[in-house]
Amino acid sequence: MKAIVYTEYGSPDVLQLKDVEKPTPKDNEVLIKIHAASVNAYDWHFLTADIFLIRLMGGGLLKPKNTRLGADIAGRVEAVGRNVKQFQPDDEVFGDIGHGGFAEYACAPESRLALKPANLSFEEAAAVPMAALTALQGLRDEGQIHPGQKVLINGASGGVGTFAVQIAKLFGAEVTAVCSPRNLDQARSIGADHIIDYTKENFTQNGQQYDLIFAANGYHPLSAYKRALTPKGIYVMAGGSKAQIFQAMLLASWMSKTGGKKMGGVSAKIDQKDLVIIKELLEAGKVVPVIDRRYLLSEAAEALRYLGEGHARGKVVITVEHSSKT
Ligand SMILES: NC(=O)c1ccc[n+]([C@@H]2O[C@H](COP(=O)([O-])OP(=O)(O)OC[C@H]3O[C@@H](n4cnc5c(N)ncnc54)[C@H](OP(=O)(O)O)[C@@H]3O)[C@@H](O)[C@H]2O)c1
């Protein structure tokens, strides 16, 4: 089968489309014929090792341990291991399989998958898992979001941000989206009540305060985020610039020790129950994936290069075409 493979950290130029052996599912695994995948900053970090911690935390110190990329997928079950209970051949599924999704086939534990929302194409479904889980868990679990709160999403126009705006609205919040001028209409169309153009206004300096700030992208010093919170407000960092990520990792819990404000972050987990919640929201039309660009598997390097520029509008997806033999 065809798969995207890389054997050294680097730019998207190191990615190769190769013939590799089709995988066989273990007892608890499902073999999926992949029809679409989506690209995440997660893939970018494993490709480039731009965050050094990737090398220390199992990515491989000098070269990638796992030579395959692609977490978010949607496809059709081709075979199941003998202990698999929830899926059978021909089921359409979607999920976050960690690595190996930029390929014609992949195996994954059933716990990382759910049935694909019936009303979505494979491309639309593949656009969802990691970004939507991050938004849901960040707002609900870390952010303790509840109705009537003033919630601000910084970086509202990317993969995570477009889900965060929609999910915060579903929780009954009054949502302010922060994005650049070219994405103002998009933010409005997915339900933001207020929009701040970050090229014209710094929301941490305008005197407004929010019950919950969800930082999907961009950068502000942690002290500035704290200033923009109401007295019992919560800050949740999902991602953004390296400075934003490291400040939250190193200083957030220390900064939460004084006063009533809570500073922290979200680390999304592949939780099948949450994936099913998201599936139901998608089927009810309450959440809609926003897709920016589509590429073919052979163009995965272009897809990653575009994502790596940092200005994707919603999600970047990869369509996996199958040669007649597979
Ligand atoms: N914690 C977790 O478990 C977890 C899970 C998934 C992702 N993440 C992290 O979350 C972050 C966002 O992921 P993503 O998938 O949303 O990325 P993405 O789709 O690549 O984000 C691109 C968007 O970011 C916006 N942006 C860029 N600079 C900005 C700025 N200074 N202020 C506001 N918005 C800005 C861009 O909008 P403009 O073009 O308008 O600037 C663009 O729409 C990444 O750092 C990723 O690693 C974390």
The ligand as a Tripos MOL2 file, in Angstrom:
@<TRIPOS>MOLECULE
LIG
   48    52     1     0     0
SMALL
NO_CHARGES

@<TRIPOS>ATOM
      1 N1         -3.2470   20.9280   23.9060 N.am      1 LIG1
      2 C1         -3.6250   20.0080   23.0380 C.2       1 LIG1
      3 O1         -3.9870   18.8820   23.3990 O.2       1 LIG1
      4 C2         -3.6340   20.3870   21.5920 C.ar      1 LIG1
      5 C3         -4.3440   19.6320   20.6520 C.ar      1 LIG1
      6 C4         -4.3910   20.0820   19.3270 C.ar      1 LIG1
      7 C5         -3.6910   21.2420   18.9790 C.ar      1 LIG1
      8 N2         -2.9670   21.8890   19.9120 N.ar      1 LIG1
      9 C6         -2.2360   23.1160   19.6000 C.3       1 LIG1
     10 O2         -3.1930   24.1290   19.3900 O.3       1 LIG1
     11 C7         -2.6490   25.0840   18.5020 C.3       1 LIG1
     12 C8         -3.6610   25.4200   17.4430 C.3       1 LIG1
     13 O3         -3.9380   24.2770   16.6660 O.3       1 LIG1
     14 P1         -4.8010   24.4660   15.3580 P.3       1 LIG1
     15 O4         -5.0510   23.1050   14.8370 O.co2     1 LIG1
     16 O5         -5.9420   25.3520   15.6190 O.co2     1 LIG1
     17 O6         -3.7340   25.2360   14.4530 O.3       1 LIG1
     18 P2         -3.9610   25.9150   13.0510 P.3       1 LIG1
     19 O7         -5.2110   25.4290   12.4430 O.co2     1 LIG1
     20 O8         -2.7010   25.7590   12.3000 O.co2     1 LIG1
     21 O9         -4.1270   27.4670   13.4350 O.3       1 LIG1
     22 C9         -4.0710   28.3780   12.4070 C.3       1 LIG1
     23 C10        -4.8500   29.6140   12.7980 C.3       1 LIG1
     24 O10        -4.1800   30.3360   13.8260 O.3       1 LIG1
     25 C11        -4.4550   31.7120   13.6480 C.3       1 LIG1
     26 N3         -3.4190   32.5580   14.1900 N.ar      1 LIG1
     27 C12        -2.1170   32.6090   13.8010 C.ar      1 LIG1
     28 N4         -1.4700   33.5550   14.5160 N.ar      1 LIG1
     29 C13        -2.3860   34.1160   15.3570 C.ar      1 LIG1
     30 C14        -2.3360   35.1320   16.3340 C.ar      1 LIG1
     31 N5         -1.1990   35.8020   16.6100 N.pl3     1 LIG1
     32 N6         -3.4590   35.4630   17.0110 N.ar      1 LIG1
     33 C15        -4.6060   34.8150   16.7490 C.ar      1 LIG1
     34 N7         -4.7270   33.8260   15.8370 N.ar      1 LIG1
     35 C16        -3.6220   33.4820   15.1420 C.ar      1 LIG1
     36 C17        -4.5290   31.8670   12.1500 C.3       1 LIG1
     37 O11        -5.4210   32.9150   11.8550 O.3       1 LIG1
     38 P3         -4.9730   34.2360   11.0830 P.3       1 LIG1
     39 O12        -4.5230   33.7880    9.7240 O.co2     1 LIG1
     40 O13        -6.2180   35.0180   11.1150 O.co2     1 LIG1
     41 O14        -3.8340   34.7970   11.8800 O.co2     1 LIG1
     42 C18        -5.0600   30.5340   11.6370 C.3       1 LIG1
     43 O15        -6.4340   30.5770   11.3300 O.3       1 LIG1
     44 C19        -1.3260   24.5060   17.9840 C.3       1 LIG1
     45 O16        -0.2640   25.1200   18.7070 O.3       1 LIG1
     46 C20        -1.4180   23.0500   18.3400 C.3       1 LIG1
     47 O17        -0.1530   22.4670   18.5630 O.3       1 LIG1
     48 C21        -2.9380   21.4860   21.1980 C.ar      1 LIG1
@<TRIPOS>BOND
     1     1     2 1
     2     2     3 2
     3     2     4 1
     4     4     5 ar
     5     4    48 ar
     6     5     6 ar
     7     6     7 ar
     8     7     8 ar
     9     8     9 1
    10     8    48 ar
    11     9    10 1
    12     9    46 1
    13    10    11 1
    14    11    12 1
    15    11    44 1
    16    12    13 1
    17    13    14 1
    18    14    15 2
    19    14    16 1
    20    14    17 1
    21    17    18 1
    22    18    19 2
    23    18    20 1
    24    18    21 1
    25    21    22 1
    26    22    23 1
    27    23    24 1
    28    23    42 1
    29    24    25 1
    30    25    26 1
    31    25    36 1
    32    26    27 ar
    33    26    35 ar
    34    27    28 ar
    35    28    29 ar
    36    29    30 ar
    37    29    35 ar
    38    30    31 1
    39    30    32 ar
    40    32    33 ar
    41    33    34 ar
    42    34    35 ar
    43    36    37 1
    44    36    42 1
    45    37    38 1
    46    38    39 2
    47    38    40 1
    48    38    41 1
    49    42    43 1
    50    44    45 1
    51    44    46 1
    52    46    47 1
@<TRIPOS>SUBSTRUCTURE
     1 LIG1         1 GROUP 0 **** ****
